[in-house]
Structure formats: structure tokens, C-alpha cells
Amino acid sequence: MFRLVHSLRFLRFSHRPTPFMSSTVAAVRRRSTRLASTLQSVETTAATEIAADNVDDESDLTPVEEPEASPKRKRQTRTKKRKAQKIEDGESFDTEVQKSPRKKRAPKPEPVYVIPDVELLETTFRGRLGYACLNTILRNKKPATDSIFCSRTCRLDTIKQKGMDFVKELGRQNTEDLLTLIQWNEDNKIRFMRISSELFPYASHGKYGYDLEYCALLLARVGELANKYGHRLTTHPGQFTQLGSPKPGVIEASVRELTYHAEMLDRMGIDQDGVMIVHGGGVYDDKPGTIERIKDTISNVLPPNVRARLVLENDEICYNADDLLPICEELDVPLVFDYHHDALNPSSIPPSAIIARANAIFARRGIKPKQHLSEPRPGAETLMEKRAHADRCQRLPPDLPDDMGVPLRVLLLFLALG
């Protein structure tokens, strides 16, 4: 050892190392490092054994303690011991350790709705106020398994995995809850409601669509209950229903969607007042041409039972009452006037004149008039912000006829009707 270190010192302080000397230095250094490490390990082990041998119960010496293993190390050690014990007992490695059952969370309390103080206004209105699709009181019931709503749906991947029976069962559950909604409405003197378009998910889909025969008896019960109480039920197919699209495939999908809604209302036994409201849709860079396609689809493509329930509505972007009234009067299709949309996309005709002309079409068709009422959220400035509905309506419009049916399109529907 002395000679090795001595040689290392000699090489280290040599002023002119040769290539041979450099490689020798590196080799000596590596050997020296390994040797020193080995000696230190041996000395430490020997010292530990000597200390352990010299310590007895009466000694004042404290034995050297090994550092405590980490919790993860302890778990691994216990796992290995359990596996070893299982081998001795002849058990399989695949035997699972029994876990204690998870404690169920206590259900959250149902929200308490407080109707704030509002200004009381006098009105001569004697029509029916209703709401669109979602009853927020019943939807927010706790636990979630007690929630009542009619828009259970799923993704197409779920249908592929679980099959058509799964999505049909969602439709059955939605229809069951619709019975509960109608009864709740009657108990709270609300006799006007728009049915969710998702009552039967994907019923109008090109590949996974299905007819409603499997739920015919339940739909008949819904209609019987609504007719018993004199409730009006309507629908509003979604924005993908484009009667003026230049693409034949979009027109076909739109017709399927309207046919599904008409079948749903027909199976309920709802009369002509159960209308289906759609917007004009997009303009496709050619508004006059799109209007002609809308008229052609209504006149020549829609089945008779679908056209019998069709109603158009002005929107806040593309088609106001100026655009739709000529179509409606020409084809004898009623117009639902939306106050909120008219405020954002106004017509040159005042609301009172629009309502008078629209009501004339309703009268000719023997259908009760219908309008939509909502307000933009407070503080909204841009058009996109104003499109969002406020929690409640502050007042009824002055042009509203006293006997009009009006579903309120707001967020807190139960508050708006309170």
C-alpha cells in the first residue's frame, strides 16, 4: 500500500508526464480508489461486529442502530413475507388481499331555492307561461339517483360497445321521468312545457336510429296524462336541422330528425297544438337561394304529418321576422315570434304587427298561438354575450296578447315562474 501511494505521489508531481505515465496515473488512481473503498467497507463491518460482541445487558455501550426502513420498503417487505407464507401454505400467487369496503359518502342536501323579492306588476295577461325542457328543482334532487330529467344520452362509442338495447333503455327512462314532470307541473299550476329533443337519443341517426314502437304504451300514457290536465307539449328540434342546406345529406338528416319528433308527438296522441319549432338555419353565402331551398323542402320533401306540426321561428343571427313572414304566409306555416331574438336581430316591422300577421296564420290552421320570451344576461355588451339567457324575466312585453302561450327561455325556470 505504501509503495502504491508513494508511486502515485511521484507520478502526480512529475513536471513532464509522458503518455505512458498519464495512462499509468489513471490506472493507479482507479486501483487506489477501489482499494480504499474496500478497506473502508471492511473496517466499518469489523467495527460493527466488534461493537455488537462487546455489548451485553449490563454494558453502558449503545449498539449501532441501522437506519429505519422507509414505509415503502416496509410495505414491500410485508408483501414478500405474505407471498412466502402463501408458498409455504400451498396458496396461489393470484390470491388477492381482501380490502375493507369503502364507506359511502353521505348524500349532499338538496339545494334550497329562495325566490328573491321582486317588483310586483299588474298585468291583464291570462295566457299560459311554461318552460323549456329542464326542471331545475327535480334535476338537482339528491342523491343523484333520485334526479328527474328527460335528456339522458350517451356517445356513439357507447352504443357500439353496449348495443342498441342500452340506448333504448335511456329513452324509456327519459319517458318515465316525463310522466313525473307533467304531474309536478300540474301540482305547481304550470301547464305548458317544451319536451327535450333528447328524449330518445339517436332515434333519428342514419345508422343507429330506431322507431319508437318499443315505447308506444309509455308514450301513450304521457299523452293521456297531458291531455287529462290540459297541458300543452311542444318540441324544438336542434340547430342541426337545416331545411335550406345545399347538401342533400343534411336535408335527409333534417327530415329524419323532424320525422322522429312527429312520431313522438303522434304516439302521445297530442293534437295540432303540439308543434315543432325550427329556425331558418344558415344562409350559405346565398340567402335568397337558401330561402328557396327552405320553401322547396317544406313543400315537396317533408311528410304530411311532419309539415302539419312545423312552425318557423325568427333567430338572432340569420333570419328575422322580415325574412320568415313571407315564407310563412306563402306556405301557411305558422311563425313563433321570439322577443329576445327580435331585440338582437330586429325587423323593420314592429312586434305588434308581426304578432298580428303570425296570429292570422295560427287561426287559419286552427293552432293556438305561441311565442318565446327571454332576456339577455345583465351586463352583456356584445351580441354573443347578449345571446345568453338571463336567470329570469323582469317583465312581460307590452305587445304580448292576453291569451298567448309563452314558454320562458331562462336559466332558473322555476324562479321565473314563481
Secondary structure as GFF3:
##gff-version 3
##sequence-region A 1 418
A	DSSP	alpha_helix	2	12	.	.	.	ID=ss1
A	DSSP	alpha_helix	19	54	.	.	.	ID=ss2
A	DSSP	alpha_helix	71	89	.	.	.	ID=ss3
A	DSSP	beta_strand	128	132	.	.	.	ID=ss4
A	DSSP	alpha_helix	136	139	.	.	.	ID=ss5
A	DSSP	three_ten_helix	144	146	.	.	.	ID=ss6
A	DSSP	alpha_helix	156	162	.	.	.	ID=ss7
A	DSSP	alpha_helix	164	187	.	.	.	ID=ss8
A	DSSP	beta_strand	192	195	.	.	.	ID=ss9
A	DSSP	three_ten_helix	213	215	.	.	.	ID=ss10
A	DSSP	alpha_helix	216	229	.	.	.	ID=ss11
A	DSSP	beta_strand	232	235	.	.	.	ID=ss12
A	DSSP	alpha_helix	248	268	.	.	.	ID=ss13
A	DSSP	beta_strand	276	279	.	.	.	ID=ss14
A	DSSP	alpha_helix	287	296	.	.	.	ID=ss15
A	DSSP	pi_helix	297	301	.	.	.	ID=ss16
A	DSSP	alpha_helix	304	307	.	.	.	ID=ss17
A	DSSP	beta_strand	310	313	.	.	.	ID=ss18
A	DSSP	alpha_helix	321	331	.	.	.	ID=ss19
A	DSSP	beta_strand	335	338	.	.	.	ID=ss20
A	DSSP	alpha_helix	339	344	.	.	.	ID=ss21
A	DSSP	alpha_helix	351	365	.	.	.	ID=ss22
A	DSSP	beta_strand	371	372	.	.	.	ID=ss23
A	DSSP	alpha_helix	383	387	.	.	.	ID=ss24
A	DSSP	beta_strand	405	408	.	.	.	ID=ss25
A	DSSP	alpha_helix	413	416	.	.	.	ID=ss26
###
